[in-house]
Amino acid sequence: MRCRPGGSCGYAGKRVLLGSRGTFVTRALRGFGATVDRLFWQHMPMPAVYCLRFDAISQQPEVTGPGLGGVPLR
């Protein structure tokens, strides 16, 4: 996939679904500013769905899902 100058890849306002293993998901969530730790990673349900809502490129996303944003881990 080739992105345009400025980082736009044509997905603005659209939903993108990615799948991965728990370790990579945990690291990605942490990279986006979510407060996650080893306990979060160890208790992550499989499968788990996390929603990252980007309102602007310069802002941190709103992250919700099991163990985040009021949704308890199982």
ABEGO torsion letter per residue (X at the ends): XBBBBGGBAGABGBBBBBBBBAAAAAAAAAAAGBBBBAAAAAABBOBBBBBBBBABAABBBBBBEBGBGGBBBX
